[in-house]
Amino acid sequence: MCGIVGYIGPRQAYPVIIKGLKRLEYRGYDSSGVALIDNGKLNVYKKKGKVAELEEEVLDKNLNSHIGIGHTRWATHGEPSDRNAHPHVSNSGEFAMIHNGIIENYVPIKNDLLKKGYTFKSDTDTEVLLNFIEDIKKNNDCSLEAALRIALKRIVGAYCILLIDQNDPETIIAARKGSPLVIGIGKGEHFLASDASPIIEYTKEVVYVNDYEIAIVKADELVLKNLGNEKQTPFITKLDMELAAIEKGGYDHFMLKEIHEQPDTIFDCLRGRLLSHNSQINLSGVDNNIEIFKNAQRIVMVACGTSWHAGLVAEYLFEDLCRINVEVEYASEFRYRNPVINKGDVIIAISQSGETADTLVALENAKEQGAFIFGVVNAVGSSIARLSNAGAYTHSGPEIGVASTKAFTGQLAVLSMMALKIAYAKGTITELRYQELIKELEAIPEKVKEILVDTSNIQRIAEKYKDATDFLFLGRGYNFPVALEGALKLKEVSYIHAEGYPAAEMKHGPIALVDETLPVVFVATKDKYYEKIVSNVQEIKARKGKVIAVATVSDTVIPTMADDTMFVPDTDEVIAPLLSVVPLQLLSYYVGVAKGFDVDKPRNLAKSVTVE
């Protein structure tokens, strides 16, 4: 949640910051603001709404500065408004701060500060923390850096903080715990951000700041310290991201671009790993720990949102192919319910950003209890990647659209390779079946490309059903999680109420909703459940429901029964979710666009959930 940007160096800071905020707007767009220092004066400008509204607000303002911080907000404490927008200014007017995270014990701190005469202009926990830092500095006659260090030892919660002092226009002080912070290393300049997307235009050398570290950043110097005031050695990483990957590239929306990128991103995920010519899968994170996977009595998939649906598909994959007991857990529940973790259990953490707060805490708890942690993430250098014992990147590239698309298929590709490799090592699938599935998986990028050649039929279906108030998504087996994902996508970008169910469960309640106005989407590709799905379709048609089917191109039965059909190429049922999800992504996109919504920035949502 929330995007932060900072700059210090010879350039004008404002253009760097505002461009960075636009690239981070997927993290929050309730309000935005900047703080700049010019001639010893702190200038703060902020505005409710998207970054474009801030740009309008500052047209006639003094934007001259070589140091600055900026913020785009996803509201937690305090409603979206000008007054609750960041940056916040301390009571003295000397300090400005931006913050991504939640300070859980801000209420007693605020009450104490009120007794001391402090006043508050916002409802945020951030302003409380800033004045707490100022109070410590004043009462202890210490530096701002020392005051921040003392404050961070006393607060409870998550944070990424950028702090500037109008009396010291040569320094940005930053700190993180549980919320990401990347520092770009330039020539006589530094860039700070929540992720690398605002930095890549200027430098490819970055430092990923660790939890409980404070960064003292000057134009020509970067000093990292821990909370014990001990210097840490910055580890400089080279980015492999390209600027073109975070631009729209001629598409109307990032979501559509990212859907259409899937043939390439899935290919990139498989490239160098899936070698069909010699029936080999190379995944070093699995190869180096194959005995752990072979001997695992239980695998727990831990994830949130779309990644949780990928975990559900993986449950079918690992139990079917590897014969290992699998549980799929919402990280937000797993971290709090005191789960039973045994030594030897394998925890597979699935996350696009690698920064999901609930997943991180769940992993830390499981690791302490002796579990082996394997991360499936997209963001290189992310917190989950660093916490894991081993892992595999999805190589999906930056995903800017808030509703996840290419990251989901990247996760499925990695999890499919993992399941095949472990199953082959355990001997739970035959050589012939192993070779068949490798070939099927290798063919997926071209088959996704076939779906995307002409999407006009899906666009027509979206226009036809855009005014529906409810949708039901049904699937069986491997396609049940795809139904859940289809329902989630539609909710996210069109604001239409949608529910996903196993098709057999519809008779246990959901069928009561069916009438001539309810669109029912069946994920009905050919598999061992096919005859059952046909029966379920007939049951919906008997009650005058409108049936939209995702069917394989060779199917001659379901297209005659459905009101509308979206086709995918034939493939093995084990691999089918990589194809069947694509029409549902497009359906959601086109419905959202037809309703006039900004599908890249759905209301109330943010891309990376780094707070509870």
C-alpha positions in Angstrom: 0.0 0.0 0.0 1.0 3.6 -0.5 3.8 4.6 -2.8 6.8 6.7 -1.7 9.5 8.5 -3.7 12.5 10.6 -2.7 15.3 12.4 -4.5 18.4 14.2 -3.5 21.0 15.4 -6.0 21.7 18.0 -8.7 18.5 17.6 -10.6 15.3 19.4 -9.9 13.5 17.1 -7.4 9.9 17.7 -8.3 9.9 16.3 -11.9 11.6 13.1 -10.6 9.2 12.8 -7.7 6.0 13.4 -9.7 7.0 11.0 -12.5 7.8 8.4 -9.8 4.4 8.9 -8.1 2.7 8.2 -11.4 4.5 4.9 -11.7 3.7 4.0 -8.1 0.0 5.0 -8.3 -1.0 1.4 -8.5 0.0 1.2 -4.8 -2.6 3.8 -3.8 -4.5 6.8 -5.4 -6.7 8.3 -2.6 -4.4 11.3 -2.4 -0.9 12.5 -3.1 1.6 15.1 -2.1 5.2 16.4 -2.2 7.5 18.1 0.3 10.4 20.2 -1.1 13.1 22.4 0.5 14.1 25.7 -1.1 16.4 28.2 0.6 15.8 26.8 4.0 12.0 26.8 3.6 9.8 23.7 3.6 7.2 23.7 0.9 4.5 21.1 1.2 1.7 20.5 -1.4 -0.9 17.8 -1.3 -4.3 17.0 -2.8 -7.0 14.4 -2.5 -7.4 12.3 -5.6 -5.0 11.0 -8.2 -1.5 12.4 -8.9 -2.9 14.3 -11.9 -4.9 16.4 -9.5 -1.8 17.2 -7.5 -0.1 18.4 -10.7 -3.0 20.8 -11.3 -2.8 22.0 -7.7 0.9 23.0 -7.9 1.0 24.7 -11.3 1.6 28.2 -9.8 3.6 27.0 -6.8 7.3 27.2 -6.0 8.7 23.8 -7.0 12.4 24.7 -7.0 14.4 22.2 -4.9 17.2 19.6 -5.2 15.7 17.5 -2.4 12.2 16.2 -1.9 9.9 13.4 -0.9 6.5 12.4 -2.4 3.7 10.1 -1.5 0.6 8.5 -3.1 -1.8 7.2 -0.5 -4.0 4.2 0.1 -6.0 5.3 3.1 -5.7 3.4 6.4 -6.1 5.9 9.3 -8.2 8.8 8.3 -10.5 9.1 5.2 -9.1 10.3 1.9 -8.8 14.1 2.1 -6.4 17.0 1.6 -5.8 17.1 5.4 -4.9 13.4 5.6 -2.7 13.4 2.5 1.0 13.0 3.0 3.6 14.5 3.6 2.8 15.6 7.1 4.6 18.4 8.8 5.6 18.5 12.5 4.3 21.0 15.0 7.4 23.1 14.7 7.1 23.2 10.9 10.7 22.0 10.6 10.2 18.4 9.6 8.1 16.7 6.9 7.5 12.9 6.7 5.9 10.3 4.4 5.0 6.9 5.6 3.8 3.6 4.2 2.5 1.2 6.9 0.4 1.3 10.1 1.5 2.4 13.6 -0.6 0.2 15.8 0.1 1.9 19.2 -0.4 5.5 17.9 -3.4 6.2 20.2 -1.5 6.2 23.5 1.3 8.1 21.9 -1.1 10.7 20.5 -2.8 11.1 23.9 0.5 11.7 25.6 1.5 14.3 23.0 -1.9 16.0 23.4 -1.2 16.4 27.1 2.1 18.1 26.2 0.3 20.6 24.0 0.8 19.2 20.6 -1.9 19.8 18.0 -2.8 17.6 15.0 -4.1 18.7 11.6 -4.9 15.2 10.4 -6.5 11.9 11.6 -3.4 9.9 10.6 -1.0 7.7 12.6 1.8 9.2 10.5 1.4 12.7 11.9 1.5 11.2 15.4 4.8 9.4 14.7 6.3 12.5 13.2 5.5 14.6 16.3 6.7 11.8 18.5 10.0 12.0 16.8 10.1 15.8 17.1 9.2 15.5 20.9 12.1 13.0 21.4 14.5 15.2 19.6 13.5 18.3 21.6 13.5 16.5 25.0 16.8 14.6 24.5 18.7 17.4 22.6 19.7 14.8 20.0 20.0 14.6 16.2 17.0 13.8 14.1 18.6 10.5 13.2 18.9 9.6 16.9 15.4 10.7 17.6 14.0 8.5 14.8 16.0 5.5 16.1 14.6 6.0 19.7 11.0 6.4 18.3 11.3 3.2 16.2 12.2 1.2 19.2 9.0 2.3 20.9 6.4 2.0 18.2 4.5 -1.2 17.2 3.6 -1.7 13.6 5.0 -1.6 10.0 6.6 1.4 8.3 8.6 2.7 5.5 9.5 6.3 6.4 11.2 9.2 4.5 12.0 12.2 6.7 13.4 15.6 5.8 14.5 18.6 7.9 14.3 22.2 6.5 17.4 23.1 8.4 19.3 20.2 6.7 18.6 20.4 3.0 21.4 17.9 2.3 19.9 14.8 3.9 17.0 12.4 3.6 16.6 10.0 6.5 14.7 6.7 5.7 13.8 3.6 7.7 11.8 0.4 7.0 10.1 -2.5 8.8 7.7 -4.6 6.9 7.2 -2.1 4.0 9.6 -2.1 1.1 12.3 0.5 0.4 14.7 0.6 -2.6 17.5 3.2 -2.9 18.9 3.9 -6.4 22.6 4.8 -6.6 23.3 7.5 -9.2 26.3 9.7 -9.9 26.2 12.2 -7.1 22.5 11.6 -6.5 20.2 9.1 -4.9 16.6 8.0 -5.6 14.3 6.4 -3.0 11.1 4.5 -3.7 8.7 1.7 -2.7 9.9 -0.3 -5.7 12.3 0.0 -8.6 9.8 1.4 -11.2 10.5 5.1 -10.4 14.3 4.4 -10.4 14.9 2.4 -13.5 14.9 5.5 -15.8 17.9 6.9 -13.9 20.0 4.0 -12.6 20.1 0.2 -12.5 22.2 0.0 -9.3 20.0 -0.3 -6.2 20.1 -1.2 -2.6 17.2 -3.0 -1.0 17.0 -1.8 2.6 16.3 -4.5 5.2 13.9 -4.4 8.1 15.1 -2.4 11.1 17.6 -0.4 9.1 17.9 3.3 8.9 19.4 5.0 5.8 21.1 8.4 5.9 21.0 9.6 2.3 23.0 12.5 0.9 23.6 13.3 -2.7 27.0 11.7 -2.7 26.8 9.3 0.3 24.6 6.5 1.6 25.0 5.2 5.1 23.0 2.3 6.4 22.7 1.6 10.2 20.7 -0.8 12.3 18.6 0.3 15.3 21.6 -0.2 17.5 23.4 2.5 15.5 25.9 0.1 14.0 26.9 0.7 10.4 25.7 -1.9 7.8 27.3 -2.7 4.5 25.0 -1.8 1.6 24.6 -4.6 -0.9 24.2 -3.2 -4.4 22.0 -5.1 -6.8 21.9 -4.7 -10.6 18.3 -4.3 -12.0 17.4 -6.3 -15.0 14.1 -4.4 -15.5 13.7 -2.3 -18.7 11.9 1.1 -18.9 9.6 -0.2 -21.7 8.2 -2.8 -19.3 6.5 -0.1 -17.2 5.1 1.9 -20.1 1.7 1.2 -21.7 3.3 0.5 -25.1 0.2 1.6 -27.1 -2.4 -0.2 -25.1 -5.3 1.7 -23.6 -4.6 0.2 -20.1 -1.9 -1.6 -18.3 -4.3 -4.4 -17.6 -4.9 -5.1 -21.3 -1.1 -4.8 -22.0 -0.3 -7.3 -19.3 -3.0 -9.8 -20.5 -1.5 -9.6 -24.0 2.0 -10.0 -22.6 1.3 -13.5 -21.2 2.6 -15.5 -24.2 5.9 -13.8 -23.6 5.9 -13.8 -19.8 5.0 -17.5 -19.6 7.7 -18.2 -22.2 10.2 -16.2 -20.1 9.2 -18.2 -17.0 9.7 -21.5 -18.8 12.8 -20.5 -20.8 16.0 -22.2 -19.7 14.0 -24.3 -17.2 11.7 -26.5 -19.3 13.9 -28.5 -21.8 11.5 -30.7 -23.7 14.2 -32.0 -26.1 15.7 -34.0 -23.2 12.6 -34.1 -20.9 14.3 -32.0 -18.2 13.2 -29.3 -15.8 15.8 -27.1 -14.2 14.7 -25.3 -11.1 17.8 -24.7 -8.9 15.7 -24.0 -5.8 14.0 -27.4 -6.1 17.1 -29.2 -7.4 19.2 -28.1 -4.4 16.5 -29.2 -2.0 15.0 -32.2 -3.7 15.2 -34.5 -0.7 13.3 -32.1 1.4 10.4 -32.1 -1.2 10.5 -35.8 -1.7 10.3 -36.5 2.0 7.8 -33.8 2.8 4.7 -35.2 4.6 2.9 -31.9 4.1 3.1 -28.8 1.9 1.3 -25.6 3.0 0.6 -23.0 0.3 0.4 -19.5 1.9 -0.9 -16.6 -0.1 -3.5 -13.9 -0.4 -6.0 -12.9 -3.2 -5.1 -14.1 -6.7 -2.0 -15.8 -5.4 -4.2 -17.9 -3.1 -6.1 -19.1 -6.2 -2.8 -20.1 -7.7 -2.2 -22.1 -4.6 -5.5 -23.9 -5.0 -4.5 -24.9 -8.5 -1.2 -26.1 -7.0 -3.0 -28.2 -4.4 -4.6 -30.2 -7.2 -1.2 -30.4 -9.0 0.9 -31.6 -6.0 -1.7 -34.0 -4.7 -2.5 -35.5 -8.1 1.1 -35.7 -9.4 3.3 -35.9 -6.3 1.0 -37.6 -3.9 1.9 -35.1 -1.1 -0.8 -33.8 1.3 -1.3 -30.1 0.5 -3.1 -27.4 2.5 -3.8 -23.9 1.1 -4.0 -21.1 3.6 -5.0 -17.5 3.6 -1.9 -15.8 5.0 -4.1 -13.4 7.0 -5.7 -16.3 8.9 -2.6 -18.6 9.0 -0.5 -16.0 10.9 -3.1 -15.6 13.7 -4.6 -19.0 14.4 -1.5 -20.7 15.9 -1.3 -23.4 13.2 0.4 -26.7 13.8 3.8 -26.6 12.0 6.1 -29.7 12.1 9.8 -29.8 11.3 10.0 -31.0 7.7 6.9 -29.2 6.6 7.3 -27.2 3.4 5.7 -23.8 3.2 5.4 -22.4 -0.3 4.8 -18.7 -0.2 3.2 -17.3 -3.3 3.2 -13.5 -3.8 3.5 -11.2 -6.8 5.2 -8.3 -4.9 7.1 -10.4 -2.4 6.1 -7.8 0.2 2.6 -8.9 1.3 2.5 -8.2 5.0 0.4 -11.1 6.2 2.4 -13.6 4.1 5.7 -12.2 5.5 4.6 -12.6 9.1 3.2 -16.0 8.5 6.5 -17.1 7.0 8.5 -15.7 9.8 6.4 -17.7 12.3 6.6 -20.9 10.3 10.4 -20.5 9.9 10.9 -20.2 13.6 9.0 -23.5 14.0 11.4 -25.3 11.7 9.5 -25.3 8.4 11.3 -25.1 5.1 10.3 -21.9 3.3 10.1 -21.8 -0.5 9.1 -18.5 -2.2 7.3 -18.2 -5.5 7.5 -14.4 -6.2 7.8 -12.0 -9.1 9.7 -9.1 -7.6 13.5 -9.8 -7.5 15.1 -8.8 -4.2 11.8 -8.6 -2.3 11.3 -9.4 1.4 9.8 -12.8 0.8 12.6 -13.8 -1.6 15.2 -12.8 1.0 13.3 -14.6 3.9 12.9 -17.9 2.0 15.3 -20.8 2.3 15.0 -21.2 -1.5 12.6 -20.2 -4.2 11.8 -19.5 -7.9 11.1 -16.2 -9.6 8.2 -16.1 -12.0 10.0 -13.6 -14.4 6.7 -12.0 -15.2 8.1 -8.5 -15.3 6.6 -5.4 -13.6 2.8 -5.7 -13.2 1.3 -2.2 -13.0 -2.4 -3.0 -13.3 -3.9 -3.5 -9.8 -5.8 -6.6 -10.9 -3.2 -9.4 -11.3 -3.1 -11.2 -14.6 0.3 -12.1 -16.0 1.6 -12.6 -12.4 -1.1 -15.3 -11.9 -0.1 -17.3 -15.0 3.6 -16.9 -14.1 2.8 -18.4 -10.7 0.9 -21.3 -12.3 3.8 -22.0 -14.7 6.4 -22.2 -11.8 4.1 -24.3 -9.6 3.4 -26.7 -12.6 7.1 -27.1 -13.2 7.7 -27.7 -9.5 5.0 -30.4 -9.3 6.3 -32.2 -12.4 9.9 -32.2 -11.2 9.0 -33.4 -7.7 6.6 -36.1 -9.0 9.3 -37.4 -11.4 11.9 -37.5 -8.6 9.5 -39.4 -6.4 8.4 -41.8 -9.1 4.7 -40.9 -8.7 4.2 -40.3 -12.4 5.4 -42.5 -15.3 8.1 -41.4 -17.7 5.5 -41.2 -20.5 3.1 -39.0 -18.5 6.0 -36.8 -17.5 7.1 -36.3 -21.1 3.5 -35.6 -22.2 3.0 -32.9 -19.6 6.4 -31.3 -20.4 5.3 -31.0 -24.0 1.9 -29.7 -23.0 3.4 -27.0 -20.8 5.9 -26.0 -23.4 3.1 -25.4 -25.9 1.2 -23.0 -23.6 2.7 -19.7 -24.7 1.7 -20.3 -28.3 -1.8 -21.5 -27.2 -2.3 -18.3 -25.1 -1.3 -16.3 -28.2 -4.1 -18.1 -30.1 -6.7 -16.9 -27.6 -5.4 -13.3 -27.9 -5.4 -13.1 -31.7 -9.0 -12.0 -31.9 -10.8 -11.0 -28.7 -13.8 -9.3 -30.4 -16.2 -12.2 -29.3 -15.2 -11.7 -25.7 -15.7 -7.9 -26.1 -19.2 -8.6 -27.5 -20.1 -10.8 -24.6 -18.9 -8.2 -22.1 -21.0 -5.5 -23.7 -24.0 -7.9 -23.6 -23.7 -8.6 -19.8 -22.2 -5.3 -18.5 -25.4 -4.3 -16.8 -25.9 -7.5 -14.8 -25.8 -7.0 -11.0 -24.6 -10.5 -10.2 -22.5 -13.2 -11.8 -21.9 -16.9 -10.8 -18.7 -18.6 -11.8 -18.6 -22.4 -11.7 -15.9 -25.0 -12.3 -14.7 -28.4 -11.3 -11.4 -29.9 -10.5 -8.4 -27.9 -11.8 -10.9 -25.3 -13.1 -12.6 -24.6 -9.8 -9.9 -22.2 -8.7 -10.1 -20.6 -12.1 -13.8 -19.9 -11.4 -12.8 -18.3 -8.2 -10.2 -16.2 -10.0 -12.7 -15.2 -12.7 -15.2 -14.0 -10.1 -12.5 -12.0 -8.3 -11.3 -10.3 -11.4 -14.8 -9.2 -12.3 -15.4 -7.8 -8.8 -12.1 -6.0 -8.9 -12.5 -4.1 -12.1 -16.3 -3.9 -12.8 -17.7 -3.7 -9.2 -20.2 -6.3 -10.1 -21.0 -8.8 -7.4 -19.6 -12.2 -8.4 -19.2 -15.5 -6.7 -17.2 -18.6 -7.6 -18.2 -22.1 -6.6 -17.4 -25.7 -7.4 -20.1 -26.6 -10.0 -21.3 -29.5 -7.9 -22.0 -27.2 -5.0 -24.5 -25.0 -6.8 -27.3 -27.4 -5.8 -26.4 -26.7 -2.1 -27.5 -23.1 -2.2 -26.3 -20.9 -5.1 -28.8 -22.4 -7.6 -31.5 -20.4 -5.6 -30.1 -17.3 -7.3 -30.6 -18.5 -10.8 -33.2 -16.8 -13.0 -33.3 -15.3 -16.5 -31.2 -12.3 -15.4 -28.3 -14.2 -13.8 -25.2 -14.8 -16.0 -23.5 -18.1 -15.0 -20.0 -18.6 -16.3 -18.9 -22.2 -16.6 -15.2 -23.0 -16.9 -16.0 -26.2 -18.9 -12.8 -27.3 -20.7 -12.6 -31.0 -21.6 -11.4 -33.1 -18.6 -12.5 -36.0 -16.5 -15.4 -33.9 -15.0 -16.7 -32.9 -18.5 -19.9 -35.0 -18.4 -20.7 -33.7 -14.9 -20.2 -30.1 -16.1 -22.6 -30.7 -19.1 -25.2 -31.8 -16.6 -24.7 -28.7 -14.5 -25.1 -26.5 -17.5 -28.4 -28.2 -18.3 -29.6 -27.6 -14.8 -28.9 -23.9 -15.2 -30.6 -23.7 -18.6 -33.7 -25.5 -17.1 -34.0 -22.5 -14.8 -33.6 -20.0 -17.5 -30.2 -18.9 -16.4 -27.9 -17.2 -19.0 -24.9 -19.5 -19.6 -21.5 -18.2 -20.6 -19.0 -21.0 -21.2 -15.2 -21.3 -21.5 -14.9 -24.3 -23.7 -12.2 -26.1 -25.7 -12.3 -25.5 -29.5 -13.0 -29.2 -30.2 -16.1 -29.2 -28.1 -19.3 -29.7 -30.0 -21.7 -30.1 -27.1 -21.4 -27.2 -24.7 -21.4 -24.4 -27.4 -24.8 -25.7 -28.5 -26.1 -25.3 -24.9 -24.5 -22.1 -23.8 -25.9 -18.6 -24.7 -22.3 -17.5 -25.3 -19.0 -19.3 -25.6 -15.4 -18.3 -25.2 -13.0 -20.8 -26.7 -9.5 -22.0 -25.7 -7.2 -24.5 -27.4 -7.3 -28.1 -26.2 -4.7 -29.1 -23.6 -4.3 -31.5 -20.8 -6.5 -30.8 -17.7 -3.4 -30.5 -15.5 -2.2 -27.5 -17.6 -5.7 -26.2 -18.5 -5.9 -23.3 -15.9 -3.1 -21.5 -17.8 -5.5 -21.2 -20.7 -9.0 -21.1 -19.2 -8.2 -18.1 -17.0 -7.3 -15.9 -20.0 -10.8 -15.4 -21.4 -12.0 -14.6 -17.9 -9.3 -11.9 -17.5 -10.4 -10.4 -20.8 -14.1 -10.6 -19.9 -13.5 -8.7 -16.7 -11.4 -6.1 -18.5 -14.0 -5.5 -21.2 -16.9 -5.3 -18.7 -15.0 -2.8 -16.6 -14.2 -0.7 -19.7 -17.7 -0.9 -21.0 -18.9 0.5 -17.6 -16.5 3.4 -17.9 -14.2 2.5 -15.0 -10.5 2.9 -14.6 -9.6 -0.8 -14.7 -5.9 -0.1 -13.8 -6.9 1.6 -10.6 -10.0 0.1 -9.2 -11.6 1.9 -6.3 -10.4 1.1 -2.7 -7.7 -1.3 -4.0 -3.9 -1.2 -4.1 -1.5 -3.5 -5.8 0.7 -4.5 -2.9 -0.9 -5.1 0.5 1.9 -4.2 2.9 -0.4 -3.4 5.8 -2.9 -5.6 7.6 
